[in-house]
Structures are given as structure tokens and as C-alpha cells.
Amino acid sequence: MARPQPQRAQPLGEPVGCVEAQLGDQEVDPVDERGSGRVGGVLGERGSCVAFGLSMDYEVFLLARIKERFDRTGDLVPSVRQGLGASGPVITMAAAVLAVSFFAMATSVVTPIKIFGLGTGLAILIDAILIRGVLVPAFLELTAPIIWWAPRPLRAVHQRFHVTDSGD
């Protein structure tokens, strides 16, 4: 049984580690036909790209809800809580649906598809629960004084053309 080899750092490295732990003893490297017993870098990068694209959707949705409340009240801490409360169930359900569909790929007999499904499903769950539910709100509250800062020229454009997030 081959031991899993450490991979190079990737933006969403936790799922790659989980996939290594589950499937590390199989022939899973699509580039290296010798069956090195490690997850191929190409699969990890593809899964990370898909998960990154999907997570940006959640991020924009969450920050838009927080910014709307901040524009109304001017107080960041309740805005973060209310924005997360308003968008949290939607983000959680969307992540659950996507994760289940990616986990369905993990039932494949084709090992690269199995790796892609398992890794991407785990990345989506970790992102929706840990990153969007814990780390983003904590970061927003820690950087409260400067989080919505904009350079003077950009503020002038927003004021001149009445650019808002709410569409009012």
C-alpha cells in the first residue's frame, strides 16, 4: 500500500487531503499512468477552480446582503448578523444541493471522476459552512472601520451616477 504523498499548496487544500486519505491507495493519477497512488495535480486544480467559481457566487450574495443592511443602518456588527441570517439558509441549501450532486460522482467506478466529485463536494461544503459561515463574518467584524472604504475617485463616480447595490 502506497503512502499518500504531500501535494503542493492549493487554495482549497482540505478537500485534496480528504481525497488523499480516502483514495490514496488507488491508481488515481491520470497524468502518471504508473499508478503512483496519489491524487493527480490536474484533478486537484480543476476541482479547486470549480469550487472557487461556485464559492464566489456565495460570497457576492452574502456580501450584498450585508452591504444592503450596512447602508441602511451604518452599523456593521448587526448588519453582518442580519445579512448572514438572511442569506445563510439560501447559501446552505444551495451548497447542499451542489455537494450532493458532486458526491453522486463519487459513486462512479472511474477513479478520476470519483476524485473530482468527492473533492469538489467537500470543497463546497467546507466553503459554505466554514468560510462563509464563520471566517467571512469574523473578518468583516475585525476590519469594521475600513471594510467599505473606497478611493475618492471611485466614491465620486458612485455619487455622480448614483450607483447603489439596492437598485433604488
N, C-alpha and C positions, 0 to 999 in steps of 0.2 A: 504494500500500500504506500503510495507516494504521499509525502507530506505537502500540504499547501505551501506554496512559495509566496513571500510578500510581494505585493504589487506596488507600482508607483502610485503616488498620491493622486487621488481623483476628487473632484468636488463632492461627490456623493459616495464616499468610500465605504460607509457602513454596509450598504446592500452587497457590495462586492465581497466584503469579508464574510457576510452571512452565506452568500452563494458558495464561496470557497469552503466554508465549514460543512455545508450540506453536500456539495457535489465535487469536492476537491479530489476525490479518488477516482473519478471517471475521466475518460478521454474527452476533454471539453475544450481544448484549444483549437479553434477552427483554422488558425494560420499554421500551427505546428502540427503536422499530420502524425508525428511520432507518439502522440498521446502523453504529453508531459504531465498530465494530472493537475493542471491549473487553469483558471478561467482566462480566456484569451483577452488581451488588451482591447481588441477591436470591439468585442461584445460589451465590455465594461464601459467603453467610451460611447457606444451607441445608446446603451441603457441610460447613461448619465445625461446624454443630450436630450433624449425623450423626456426623462424625468425633469430636467431643467426647464424645458419648454412648458410642460404642464404646470410646474410649480410657479412659473412667472404669472400664469393666469390666476392662480390663487392669490399670489402676492398683490397684484394690481387690484383685484376685487376687495381684499382685506384693507389695503391702504386707502382705497377710495371711500369705503365706509367710515374709516377713522377720520379722514380729512374732512368729509362732509360734517361730521359731528363737531370737529375742532373748529371749522369755520362758523358754525352756529354758536358755540359756547365760548371758544377761546381758551378752554381748559383741557389740557392734553390727557391727564390721567383718566377722568371719566369718559373722555372721547375714545381712548383706547379700549376701555372696558365695554362701552356700548357698541363700538364698531366690531369688536371681536364677538360680542353677544349676537349682533345682527347677522354677521357673515359666517360665524363659526359652524352652525348646523349645515348651511349650504356647502361650505368647504369640506366638512367632514363627510357628508353624503356623496359629494362628487368624487372625493378621494376614495371612498369605499367602493363605489361603482367601478372606477378605473382600476383599482387594485384587484378587485375580483376578476375583472376581465383579463388583466395581465397574469394573475395567478392561474387562470384557466390554461394559459400557455404552458405553465409549469407541469401540466399533466401530459405534455407531448412526449413521445418516445425519441424525438430528435433533440439531442442534448443541447445544441446552441439555442434552440427555441426555448427549451426548458430554462436555461440560464437567463436568457433575456427576460422571460416572463417573471421568474422569481425575483431577479434583481430589480427590475423596474417596478414591480408591485411593492416590494419592500421600500424602495426609494420614495414612492408616492406616499405610502403610509407614514414613514419617518418624517417626510417633509410636511405633510398636513398636520400631524399630531405634534411633533417636537418643534419643528422650525416655526410654523405659522401659529401654533397654539401657545408656545412658551417663549421662544427666543426673540421673535419679532416684537411682540408686545413689551418684553423686558427691555429690549434695545431702544424702543421708542420712548419708554419712560425714563431710561437713563440719559438719553440725549434730548430731553424735553426742551431745553432752551433754544436749541439750534435746528431741530428736526425739520421745520418747514421754512427755513431760511432760503432766500433766493437772491441772486445778484441783482443790483439796482437796475441794469438794462432789462432783465427779464421781468422784474416787477413792473417796470414802465410799460412793457408790451402787454402784460396782463391787465393793467389798469386802463390802458388806452383802448384795447379791443374787448374789454370786459370778458376775459377768459375765465371761466369757472368750471369746477368739476360737476356741479349740480345741474347745469343746463338752464339756470334761471336768467 
